[in-house]
């Protein structure tokens, strides 16, 4: 078997369903399997998987065992030569696994490979590629110095800004939302460190792989949507858990973290200000609703269900330049085109006045996210 895709789920039932549809499409023609581990979700995720995806290998935990242990459970069941650790709040392009497997096969000393991630608005997520977050590097990120001095090696290491967004290149750290590697290497490394509940586990695994002499790669020729805010809302509890996780990482690998407490206090302050600022922002109020579909029945259903007037288009005849002065909410039928074209379309048409909602293939619900920092939206259609 070529590939095992391991998805750890926690209370993101609707996003997981769309994720699984996209993964199934991307695995067509490959000898592959999908393994879902659920960390005691209370939102009907388990029932949905059993009903709609009976071919998926499913593990249902009675408690939330955390990101490292949950993924280790999934990989322990895997049979593929390669494993892909994938978040449930993602949508993969149709060509994602084919391209990454071809790339992996071309590398002799491959560690972990990741791809180009975008958020629900089409914007590039810089954490797709990162450096080792030493206390100094973490401080430059918190203070925003990487934005002020993007070409300075002293300040731009957190997001590996020496590597361009569309440049295939070795990097130190890849994000746990999407990591592909040989199963034998995952097993050799002992998988994710289960002493870390979450947040620094991907950094730790990436770093240990580097220490063993392997090369990690960022490969941006395929796109994956990572809604990001779905599994974790960034609040003070998030800051506390992040502090514990990074403290463990520093103690494990650097043996000292004198400035770490100070750094985390700064993070707490930054998040407090950020949350206050977000609460003061006006919500996005669309002036025009655009429906991207070729399905006339769906157009009628959406109009009746949402009580909205839709301008119906397809991907080929949509030009954002014609709507740049209006706030547009773009509703995309996921059955309209393959996910590769849809995700590319979103990335190419990222604009402050353009937001997206994605209609699930069976037309039962809609998902979307206007911010990588907060929970997205789910709209039931039936």
Buried (B, 14 or more C-beta within 10 A) or exposed (E): EBBBBBBBBBBBBBBBBBBBBBBBBBBEEBEBBBBBBBBBBEBEBBEBBEEEBEEBBBBBBEEBBBBBBBBBBBBEEBBBBBBBBBBBBBBBBBBBBBBBBEBBEEBEEBBBBBBBBBBBBBBBBBBBBBBBBBBBBBBBBBBEBBEEBEEEEEBBBBBBBBBEEEEBEBBBBBBBBBBBBBBEBBBEBEBBBBEBBBBBBBBBBBBBBBEEEBBBBBBBBBBBBBBBBBBBEBEEEBBEBBBBBBBBBBEBBEEEBEBBEEBBEBBBEBBEEEBEEEEEEEEBEBEBBBBBBBBEEBBEBBBEBBEBEBEBBEBEEBEBEEBEEEBBBBBBBBBBBBBBBBBBBBBEBBBEBBBBBBBBBEBEBBBBBBBBBBBBBBBEBE
